[in-house]
Amino acid sequence: MKNSLKYIYGSFVLCLFIFNCGGSSDGDGDNDPDPENEVKAPTAATLSFPNENSECTEGTSLTSTQSTILFNWNDAENTTSYQLFLKNLETQTTTNYISSVSEKSVTILRGTPYSWYVVSKNSGTDTAQSNTWKFYNAGEATSSYAPFPAELISPALSVSLAASTTSVSLQWSGEDVDNDIAEYEVLFGTLNPPTQSQAITNSNNTAVNVSSGNTYFWRVVTKDSNNNTSESQVFEFKVL
């Protein structure tokens, strides 16, 4: 009987020994992530050229309507590729281009305003986006340029507001290469696109009256001191 108890006890101690030796007390098991193989998130690139809110006169003129511009930005850390996003501010169409280095040559329209930004990428799932810059690609010789289309800020596109809302502050921002914006005309109403002139102002906001159950549309026409104009895209919002 004593021999049996010794056998059972010895087997129990052996099992405990095997269990403890088989485990990993310091977290260095095969399933633990290897810090050396971890993919670090990329950082945002810093844009360099074309300059912000400027007239771009550099580049290679291919025709009277097109030129090739070399976009430049500073190298971003932990980045293996970049995606350049370029938006035509007159047509509101966006194109994108891939580059493995911090520059990209693109053929674009002359005499046209653009905005651009860069997204940094690597083999991981994280990305990083740069600031967005605007520029005017120079066309034929001209003494002044139309303002950039106003950027609508608030209310945000397609937002729904509470049924109790009776007044809304429309807000936007405006920029111009010549820095000579004279006024903004706000078009507002329930028609798309809006045609009713709500206000003419040199401010960046105006208040409008609204009522429950309606969808409203608005846009901003920017005019400079030389009577050059530009139109923003149309935003809409709903009052529940």
C-alpha positions, 0 to 999 in steps of 0.5 A: 500500500505504501509503495502504491502511495509513493508511486502515485505521489511520484507521478504527481510530482513528475507531472507538475515538473513537466508542466512547469518546464513546458511553459514560458514564464517570461513571455518568450514563447513561439506565439509571442510577437517579435518586436524586431519584425513589427511594422511601424506605422508610417509618418505623414509626408511634408509637402514641398512643391507646388507651394501652398496657395500659389501660382505654379509657373514652373514645369514643362509646357506641352501645349497651350492647355497642358503642362507637366509638373513635378510634385515634391514632398519630403521623405516620410519615416517608415514609408515604402510607397506614396499615393498622390491625390490631385483634385481639379477644383473646377470639376471636383474630380480627383485622380491618384498616382503611386510613387516609390519615391518622394516625387511624381511627375504629372501632366495637368491642365493649365490655367486651372486650380488644384488641390493635392495631398500625399498618403504614406504607406508600407506593408502594414495596415496603417497610413498617414496623410499629409496636409492639403495644399492648393495651387493655380497652374499657370496658363497663358499670360494673365494679369489676375487669377480667379479665386479658388472655389470656396471650401464649404465647412458647416453644416457638413455634407449630408448631415441631418439636423434636429427637427427643432432647428430653425436657424443654421450658420453656413460657414466656408473658407476662401483663398486666392492667389492674388489675395484680392477676394472682394465678396461671396454670394451664397446661393441657398434653397430646396432646389438642387442646384440652388439658384436663389441668392441668400446673401452677398457678404465679405464674411465667411459665414451667413445665417439662414432660416430653415424648417423641419422636414426639408432638405436644403442645398447651398453653394458659394460664389467667390468674386475678386476685385477684378470680377473673376469668379469661382463656384464651390461644390454643392452641399446639402443638409436635412432638417428632420 
